[in-house]
Amino acid sequence: MLRSFIMVMALCLSSAAFAVSVGDAAPNFKLPNLQSGKLASLKKYRGKVVYLDFWASWCGPCRQSLPMLNGLRNELKRKGFEVVAVNLDEDSADAKAFLKQFPVSYPVLLDPNGKVPEKYELPGMPTSFLIDKRGRIRHIHIGFKPKDMKDIRQQVIALLRKK
């Protein structure tokens, strides 16, 4: 009984830690693309299932998550799935060096001032938000382990099937 109470309290407190919660509209933003420098907005991807991934070069789990997300994106891109990565390094050279080691084919946006994470109140790195075609947050992922990809893939496919 005490264990159940503790678990319920932990869930209630953890959901209160986010500026956005599951079911909320994902806050829009405009950030420069790392490669082109052109501004891109989250709203641009409306109509697609989006995995919004916040990462940095100093994030250990990102060494595994970025390549795995790239594989998932390449597999499901034609079905309407996109990964949008927001890099939080203060120096873009750090992000570029990281991506030379761990290249990705999805858009990487830069936010060295951390304005977008403030909107989402990130609890740690990496943190990701799975957003449906209407721009609503459907899942929040904190941290990353390779075994997480099975659940992430299932969640993406379920959202791709919804109209």
Secondary structure as a PSIPRED ss2 file (coil, helix, strand):
# PSIPRED VFORMAT (PSIPRED V4.0)

   1 M C   1.000  0.000  0.000
   2 L H   0.000  1.000  0.000
   3 R H   0.000  1.000  0.000
   4 S H   0.000  1.000  0.000
   5 F H   0.000  1.000  0.000
   6 I H   0.000  1.000  0.000
   7 M H   0.000  1.000  0.000
   8 V H   0.000  1.000  0.000
   9 M H   0.000  1.000  0.000
  10 A H   0.000  1.000  0.000
  11 L H   0.000  1.000  0.000
  12 C H   0.000  1.000  0.000
  13 L H   0.000  1.000  0.000
  14 S H   0.000  1.000  0.000
  15 S H   0.000  1.000  0.000
  16 A H   0.000  1.000  0.000
  17 A C   1.000  0.000  0.000
  18 F C   1.000  0.000  0.000
  19 A C   1.000  0.000  0.000
  20 V C   1.000  0.000  0.000
  21 S C   1.000  0.000  0.000
  22 V C   1.000  0.000  0.000
  23 G C   1.000  0.000  0.000
  24 D C   1.000  0.000  0.000
  25 A E   0.000  0.000  1.000
  26 A C   1.000  0.000  0.000
  27 P C   1.000  0.000  0.000
  28 N C   1.000  0.000  0.000
  29 F C   1.000  0.000  0.000
  30 K E   0.000  0.000  1.000
  31 L E   0.000  0.000  1.000
  32 P E   0.000  0.000  1.000
  33 N E   0.000  0.000  1.000
  34 L C   1.000  0.000  0.000
  35 Q C   1.000  0.000  0.000
  36 S C   1.000  0.000  0.000
  37 G C   1.000  0.000  0.000
  38 K C   1.000  0.000  0.000
  39 L E   0.000  0.000  1.000
  40 A E   0.000  0.000  1.000
  41 S E   0.000  0.000  1.000
  42 L H   0.000  1.000  0.000
  43 K H   0.000  1.000  0.000
  44 K H   0.000  1.000  0.000
  45 Y H   0.000  1.000  0.000
  46 R C   1.000  0.000  0.000
  47 G C   1.000  0.000  0.000
  48 K C   1.000  0.000  0.000
  49 V E   0.000  0.000  1.000
  50 V E   0.000  0.000  1.000
  51 Y E   0.000  0.000  1.000
  52 L E   0.000  0.000  1.000
  53 D E   0.000  0.000  1.000
  54 F E   0.000  0.000  1.000
  55 W E   0.000  0.000  1.000
  56 A C   1.000  0.000  0.000
  57 S C   1.000  0.000  0.000
  58 W C   1.000  0.000  0.000
  59 C C   1.000  0.000  0.000
  60 G C   1.000  0.000  0.000
  61 P C   1.000  0.000  0.000
  62 C H   0.000  1.000  0.000
  63 R H   0.000  1.000  0.000
  64 Q H   0.000  1.000  0.000
  65 S H   0.000  1.000  0.000
  66 L H   0.000  1.000  0.000
  67 P H   0.000  1.000  0.000
  68 M H   0.000  1.000  0.000
  69 L H   0.000  1.000  0.000
  70 N H   0.000  1.000  0.000
  71 G H   0.000  1.000  0.000
  72 L H   0.000  1.000  0.000
  73 R H   0.000  1.000  0.000
  74 N H   0.000  1.000  0.000
  75 E H   0.000  1.000  0.000
  76 L H   0.000  1.000  0.000
  77 K H   0.000  1.000  0.000
  78 R H   0.000  1.000  0.000
  79 K H   0.000  1.000  0.000
  80 G C   1.000  0.000  0.000
  81 F E   0.000  0.000  1.000
  82 E E   0.000  0.000  1.000
  83 V E   0.000  0.000  1.000
  84 V E   0.000  0.000  1.000
  85 A E   0.000  0.000  1.000
  86 V E   0.000  0.000  1.000
  87 N E   0.000  0.000  1.000
  88 L C   1.000  0.000  0.000
  89 D C   1.000  0.000  0.000
  90 E C   1.000  0.000  0.000
  91 D C   1.000  0.000  0.000
  92 S H   0.000  1.000  0.000
  93 A H   0.000  1.000  0.000
  94 D H   0.000  1.000  0.000
  95 A H   0.000  1.000  0.000
  96 K H   0.000  1.000  0.000
  97 A H   0.000  1.000  0.000
  98 F H   0.000  1.000  0.000
  99 L H   0.000  1.000  0.000
 100 K H   0.000  1.000  0.000
 101 Q H   0.000  1.000  0.000
 102 F C   1.000  0.000  0.000
 103 P C   1.000  0.000  0.000
 104 V C   1.000  0.000  0.000
 105 S C   1.000  0.000  0.000
 106 Y C   1.000  0.000  0.000
 107 P C   1.000  0.000  0.000
 108 V E   0.000  0.000  1.000
 109 L E   0.000  0.000  1.000
 110 L E   0.000  0.000  1.000
 111 D C   1.000  0.000  0.000
 112 P C   1.000  0.000  0.000
 113 N C   1.000  0.000  0.000
 114 G C   1.000  0.000  0.000
 115 K H   0.000  1.000  0.000
 116 V H   0.000  1.000  0.000
 117 P H   0.000  1.000  0.000
 118 E H   0.000  1.000  0.000
 119 K H   0.000  1.000  0.000
 120 Y H   0.000  1.000  0.000
 121 E C   1.000  0.000  0.000
 122 L C   1.000  0.000  0.000
 123 P C   1.000  0.000  0.000
 124 G C   1.000  0.000  0.000
 125 M C   1.000  0.000  0.000
 126 P C   1.000  0.000  0.000
 127 T E   0.000  0.000  1.000
 128 S E   0.000  0.000  1.000
 129 F E   0.000  0.000  1.000
 130 L E   0.000  0.000  1.000
 131 I E   0.000  0.000  1.000
 132 D C   1.000  0.000  0.000
 133 K C   1.000  0.000  0.000
 134 R C   1.000  0.000  0.000
 135 G C   1.000  0.000  0.000
 136 R E   0.000  0.000  1.000
 137 I E   0.000  0.000  1.000
 138 R E   0.000  0.000  1.000
 139 H E   0.000  0.000  1.000
 140 I E   0.000  0.000  1.000
 141 H E   0.000  0.000  1.000
 142 I E   0.000  0.000  1.000
 143 G C   1.000  0.000  0.000
 144 F C   1.000  0.000  0.000
 145 K C   1.000  0.000  0.000
 146 P C   1.000  0.000  0.000
 147 K C   1.000  0.000  0.000
 148 D H   0.000  1.000  0.000
 149 M H   0.000  1.000  0.000
 150 K H   0.000  1.000  0.000
 151 D H   0.000  1.000  0.000
 152 I H   0.000  1.000  0.000
 153 R H   0.000  1.000  0.000
 154 Q H   0.000  1.000  0.000
 155 Q H   0.000  1.000  0.000
 156 V H   0.000  1.000  0.000
 157 I H   0.000  1.000  0.000
 158 A H   0.000  1.000  0.000
 159 L H   0.000  1.000  0.000
 160 L H   0.000  1.000  0.000
 161 R H   0.000  1.000  0.000
 162 K C   1.000  0.000  0.000
 163 K C   1.000  0.000  0.000
